Amino acid sequence: MKIKTFVEGPVEANNYLVINGGGAGREDGVRADEAVLIDCSSCSQEIIDAGAGLDVKYILLTHGHFDHVLGVNEMKKALGAKVLIHKNDAEWLDNINVALGMYGQPKVEIPQIDGFVDELDLDWIEVIETPGHTRGGVCYKIGDDLFTGDTLFYETVGRTDLPGGDFKVLKKSIDKLFALPNDTKVYPGHGAPTTIRHEKEHNEIL
């Protein structure tokens, strides 16, 4: 498993290209590793170049806030990938321009999705529902790595003062994550990676 991190977009969100070496062969007989892009905060040529030659199956969104989805329409075309989100966060995409206006950002085309995360058909990825930051927040567990979006950060957690946020619900979601092995590496939606052990010992908000 390979993980490539790209910090993109107006709020410097982390985008993760995760490459699984167990991909099937392409139609032309050349082997192509399977990959997914987790979150998509801008259309980045760097990410497109990194995905060249890979079988990028999906763009997997951790939640629907604008700073994680702004590149969806262009990147899905460039990578040939399907876009999935939790059904409870689809409304964030429909109302993206309302949120952008609140932050003084220009309007964009509504991000187009292809389905919901319960339709994910890659057996090397586990979807963990983690509402609290938003109603439809999810984390993706791939091997010993956990991609947490805005649920869990290095020594802090996602804000819960926006529509759909609820700290008590978020705490239950994080309790679910804390049941994972201590050496699970955490890749958040912003900032530096951490581990489950470190957050259990040092996350003062929790």
N, C-alpha and C positions, 0 to 999 in steps of 0.2 A: 504494500500500500504506500502510495506517495501522496503528500499533501503540499500544494503550492498555494501560498497566501498572497492575495492582492488587496491592497487598501485603496478603495475607490469611492467616488461620489462626494457630494457636498458635505457630508458629515463623517467622512473617512471611515466607512464601514468595511469590515473584513469580508472578502469573498474568497471562498476556498474551492479550488479545483482538486478533487480527490480522485486519484487514479488507482483502479484495481487491476493488478497484473493478470487477473484470470479471465480476461475478455475472450469472446469467441472470434473466429476468423471472419473477415469481411467477405463480401460476395466475390471479390476478385482474388480471394485466396490469401491475401496478406493479413496477418494477425493484427488486430487492433485492440488495445487495452480499453476496457470499459472505464468510463469516468462520469462523475456528476459535478456540477457547479452548485455550491451551497451559498445562496444569496447572490444578488445581482444588482449592485448599486449603481452601475454605469455600464455603458458599452465600451469595453476596454480592448484596444488592439492587442495589448500584452496578453490578456486572457485568451483572445482568439488565437494568437500565435501559439500559446501554450497548449491549446486544445487541438491544434492541427495534427492529424494522423491518429487521433483518439476517437473512440466511439462514445461521444458524450451523450448519454441517455437522457438525462434530466437536468433541469435547473430546479433545485429544491429550495423553496423559500421557507425560512424559519418563522416568519410572520409577515404581516402585510404593510408595515409602516414604510413610508415613501423612501426612506434612506436605504432600504434593502431591496428595492424593486425597480428603480428607475431605468435600469438597463435591459429589462426583460424583453421588450419587443424586438430590439435590434439583436440582442445576444442569442435569442432562440433561433432566429434566422441564420445567424453566422455560425452557430454551433450545430444546428440541426437537432436541437434538443426539445423535449416536451417540458412544460412548466407546470409544477404542482405546488399547491398550497393547501393548508387546512381549510375546510369549508367554512369554518367560523370566522376566518379572516378575509374571505373573498370580498366582503363589503368595503374593506380598506382600499382595495384596488379600484373599485367603482367610484370611490370618493377621494381619490388621490389628489385631485386638484384643489379640493377644499383644504386639505392638510398642507399642500405646497403653498397656497396663498397665505396661510397663517405664518409661514416661515419666510415669506418674501421671495419664494422661488417661482420661476415661470411655469406655466401650464405645460402638460405633456399629454400624449395619447394615453388612454387607459391601458394599463398593462393587461395583456391577454394571456389567460392560463389555458391549459389543456385538460386539467382534471384536478383531483384532490389527492392528498398524500396517502389516503387509504387504498389508492389504486396503484401504488408503487409496487413494481414487480421484480425488484432486485433483491435477491436473498442475502446479499452481503451488507444491507443497510437496514437498521432497525429504527422505526419511527416511535418516538416517545412524546406523548401529548403533555405539554407543560404550560397550561394557561396561567394567566396572572398578569403578565405584562400586556398581553392581549388575550382575547377569548380563544383564539385559535393558534396560539404559540406552540411550536413543536421543537424538539431537539432531534438530531440524527446521530445515532451511535453506529460507528463503523469500526469494527474490531475493538481495540482498546482506546479509541478516540471518540470524543463527544463534542458535537457542534451545537452550541447552546443559543445562538442568536442573541437576543437581548434578555434571556431568562437569567443567566448567571455570568458574571464577569469576574475578573481578578479582584478579589476582596470587596465585591459589591454585587448588587443585583439590579435587574431592570426596574425602571420607574413604573409606578402603578397609578399615576395621577391623570392619565389620559383615558378617553372612553374605552371601556372594556377592561381596564386595569383593576386589580384587586389584590392587595398585599396578602391577605389570608389565603387566597387561592394560590398565589405565587409561592408562598411558603410551603404549601402542600406539594407543589410541583418540585420544588428544590429538595424537599425531603425524599421524593422519589429518586432524584438524581444522586442524593447522598447514600442511597442504598447500593449504588454501583461500587465496584472495587476502588479502593483508595488511590491506586496508581493510574486510574483513568485520566487521560489528558483532556483538558477542557479547552476548546477553541471557541471563544466568544465572538459575538457580532461586532464588537469594538475592542480595541486594546490588546494587551498581551495575553498569551495562553497561560493556563494555570493547571492545577490538578484537583481532583475531588478531595484528596487528603489536605491540601493547602487550604481549601475553602472551609473545610470542617474546622480547621484549627485557627484560621485567621480572619474569617469573614465576620466582622463585628456587627454588621447589619442583621445577620441571622442569629 
